[in-house]
Amino acid sequence: MYLGLLDEGRRLPAAYWLESAPGTRRVEVELGPGTCRFVFESARRDDNTVFVGLEIQDRMVRRALASPGLPDNACVRQADAGWVVEHLLAEDSIDAFHLYFPDPWWKKKHHKRRLVTPAVAVALARTLRPGGAVYLVTDVTPLFAEIAERLGSAGLVEAAWQRDPDCPGQSSYERKYRAQGRKLYERRFEKVEPLRATASHGDQAQAMAFAGD
């Protein structure tokens, strides 16, 4: 499937991802999935849901798509995940976003590269369906505080949540951190009701394309 060039300001149809896997009813998106292990393992365990991975690194996408036996309800795209969420996804179209160990970009001058900017936080809230949530796991205290504040300001409600420690979709780093007993921040941020319209952040981005299956 080929996403195609989109005109400036045009968003994907709400059913875009569901149409890629007929028979599915839900859409979950992992932002920055790396090797896409979570995407593939989740898709194998839940054939009612399309699991989408948006990964910016082309080499990681090529490696993921070269894996044998990919499930039909898994979609991996090489793209800037924040850009896609902010400019392409339709309102109330996603059941869950997954954000596991996002890059903290430690240097202050690089903080602008962090995935969850204020504008992306607003877009996550806008594109979630009511009752949907952003699931976050990180071991970086200041990054957790920053993301939690931005998602809260966007209208999402923070709630206690713990990822299944035996989830087969964990990365090798996550398994190692859990084995070490490292402190992890695990939260869900839920869209409890339709949010009020939010002003746009910045100008519309230029049209883009990214290829799929």
N, C-alpha and C positions, 0 to 999 in steps of 0.2 A: 504494500500500500504506500502511496506517495502523498505526502501532505499537500504539496503544491505551493505556489506562491500566493500569499494572501495580500489583499489590498490593505493600505494603511487604515487602521481602525477596525478592520474586520476580524471577528472572532470565529473560532471553530464552532460548528453546530453542537448543541448540547449532547447529542447522541453519537458524536464522532467516534469515541473510543468503543462504545458498545457495538457499533456497526462493524468494527474490526474483528469481533468474536461473537457471531450470532448465537443467541440463547442466553447471553449473560445479562445481568440486571444491575450490576454495581460496578463502580470504577474507583480504584485506589491507585494513588500515584506516589512513588518514592522519588524524592528529590536528591540527586547525587548518589545513585545506587552503586557506583563503582563496578564491581564484577557482576552485579545484579543477582546475587545469590538469593536475597530475600524475595525479589520479584518472582524468580522462577519457582522457588520452593513454595511460596504462597499460592501461586497459580496452580501448582500441582495439587494442592490441598483444598482448593476452593474453585470449582469450575463454574460457579455462579457469578464470579467477579473477574473483571479485566484488571490486571495489574500492569501498570505502566511505569517504566523507568526512564527518567530524563537525566542523562549523563553528558557532561560537557566534554569529557576527554574521549576523543575519537578512538584511541587505542583500546580503552576499556570497553567501549561499545563493540568494536570489532571482535575483541576477545570473548565478550559475552555471547554475541550472536554466533560464534563458532562452536559453542557448546552443543553437544549432541542431545537429541530428544527434547527440543524446546517445546513447552506447552503452547497450545493454540491461543490461550487466553492471556498470554504475556506479550507486551509490546515494549520494545526498547528503542529510544530515539536519541540521537546525538544532538544535543541542544543545550543552551543556557536555561536551566530549569527556572530560575527566577524570571527571566524574560518571558518564557512560555506562560507561566502562571499569571504574570501581570498583564500580558497583552493578547494572549490567544485563547485561554480557557473561558468557556461560557459560564455565566452566572448560575449558581446552584446546580452544578453538573458533576461534582466530585464527592464521593462518599467519605474518603479519608486521604490525608497526606501523611507520608512517613518521612521523618527526618532523623536519620541515625548517624551520630558522630559527624556533624558538619564541620568543615574546615574552620578553625578559629581565626586563621590569619592573624597571628600574634602581634606583628608589628603594627603600631598605631596608624602608620601611613597606608597600611593595607586593609584596615577595618572596612573601608568602603567596598571591598570585594566579598565581604560576608554575605551569605545567601539571603538571610532574612533581613532585608532592609525595611524601613517603615512602609515603603510602597508595596513591597512584596507581601508584608504582613496583611495589609488591607486587601490585597488581591486574594490571598489565601482565604480570608474570611468571606469575601464576595463569591468565590467560586465553590466553596463548600455548600453542600445541601444542608438544610436544617437538620440537626441531629448528627451531622458529620463532625469530624475532628482532625486536628493535627496531632500526630504522635511523635514525641521528641525524646531522644536519648542522647546525652552528652556527658562527658566527664570534666568539662571545662566550666568552672563556677561562673566567671564573668560572662561567658557566652550564653550560658543558661539564663542568667538574670536579664541580659539584653533581649534575648528572644522572647522570654516570658513577658517582659514589659511591652514589647511591640505587639505581640499577639493579643495581649489584654487590652491595649489601647485600640486595637482594631475591632474589639467587641467579642472576642472569644473568651470563654470561661475556663479557667485552669482547674483541673481535677486530678486527684491522685490516680495513678496508673502504674503498673509494672509489667514490663514485657516478659513473656514466658522465657525464663532462663534456659530452657531446653529447646527454644525455637531453632529449627535447622537452618533458618535463613540468616543466622548471625555470621558476621565476618570473623576471621581468625583473630583480629584485634579485640573484638568484643568478647569473644570466648576467653581470651587471655586476661582481659581486664576483670571479668567476672571471677575467674579462677583465682586471681590475685586479691580479690576482695576490694577492688578499687571503688571509691564512691562514684556512683552514677546518678545523674539527675534524669528521672523518667516521669514524664507528665503527658497528659492529653489536654488539648485545648479545644473545647467543644463550641460549636455554633448552635446555641440553644433555641434560637428563633430567627426568622428573617431579619437581616440587619438593615438599618437605614442606609440610603444611598450615600456613598462617600465620594468626596471630590477627587478628581483624577490627580495623580501625582506625575507631573512632568508632561512633556509632549509625547504623542504617540510615537512608538518606535517605527523604524522602517520595516517594510515587508520582509519576511524571511521564509526559507524553506528548509525542511530537513527530510531526509529520505527514510523510508521504512521498508517493510517487506514487500 
